[in-house]
Amino acid sequence: RCFAVGMRKDFIWSEEEKQRRKKNLEENRNTTVQQSSTPTVVSTTIEPVDDFNRLLLESDQTQSEDSLGMDNTL
């Protein structure tokens, strides 16, 4: 019947090929499900800056800005 409608013989799978294809599809499906259900973990390191260090940073920035302004006025 398949050949009567023009199907090529090499398109017809044996039972072994059908089972192999079914197994591959099942494995791929399981892999995809596992990957989508596993949350992506991103590791980041955040170092806290205490108030003293923050004041030092702000002070350094202010001094840099002041010295730039003084150079421009000369």
PLY file of the C-alpha trace (Angstrom):
ply
format ascii 1.0
element vertex 74
property float x
property float y
property float z
element edge 73
property int vertex1
property int vertex2
end_header
0.00 0.00 0.00
2.81 2.45 0.86
4.54 1.82 -2.44
1.25 2.29 -4.32
1.05 5.94 -3.21
4.69 6.60 -4.10
6.48 6.20 -0.77
10.14 5.34 -1.13
11.32 2.10 0.41
14.12 3.83 2.39
11.49 5.94 4.22
9.97 2.85 5.83
11.53 2.01 9.18
12.05 -1.42 10.60
10.76 -2.17 14.10
14.32 -1.80 15.42
14.63 1.68 13.86
11.25 2.69 15.28
12.30 1.58 18.76
15.66 3.38 18.47
13.94 6.60 17.37
11.36 6.33 20.14
14.14 5.82 22.72
16.11 8.83 21.42
13.02 11.05 21.50
12.26 9.97 25.05
15.84 10.66 26.21
15.82 14.10 24.59
12.47 14.91 26.16
13.73 13.87 29.61
16.90 15.93 29.18
14.89 18.98 28.15
12.53 18.62 31.10
15.44 18.26 33.54
17.20 21.33 32.15
14.08 23.47 32.26
13.16 22.40 35.79
16.65 22.98 37.18
16.99 26.59 38.29
19.93 28.54 36.95
22.19 29.54 39.80
24.25 32.67 39.44
26.91 33.21 42.04
27.65 36.80 42.95
29.79 38.27 45.63
28.64 41.45 47.29
31.03 43.10 49.68
29.36 45.36 52.20
30.74 48.86 52.56
30.51 50.20 56.07
29.78 53.85 56.78
33.42 54.71 57.50
34.61 53.40 54.13
31.73 55.13 52.38
32.72 58.46 54.00
36.32 57.97 52.88
35.23 57.29 49.31
32.97 60.34 49.27
35.73 62.48 50.78
38.22 61.33 48.13
35.77 62.11 45.35
35.05 65.57 46.75
38.76 66.35 47.08
39.39 65.20 43.51
36.59 67.41 42.22
37.87 70.38 44.26
41.42 69.99 42.97
40.15 69.82 39.39
38.22 73.03 39.92
41.24 74.80 41.38
43.43 73.89 38.41
40.89 75.35 36.01
40.77 78.73 37.82
44.53 79.34 37.60
0 1
1 2
2 3
3 4
4 5
5 6
6 7
7 8
8 9
9 10
10 11
11 12
12 13
13 14
14 15
15 16
16 17
17 18
18 19
19 20
20 21
21 22
22 23
23 24
24 25
25 26
26 27
27 28
28 29
29 30
30 31
31 32
32 33
33 34
34 35
35 36
36 37
37 38
38 39
39 40
40 41
41 42
42 43
43 44
44 45
45 46
46 47
47 48
48 49
49 50
50 51
51 52
52 53
53 54
54 55
55 56
56 57
57 58
58 59
59 60
60 61
61 62
62 63
63 64
64 65
65 66
66 67
67 68
68 69
69 70
70 71
71 72
72 73
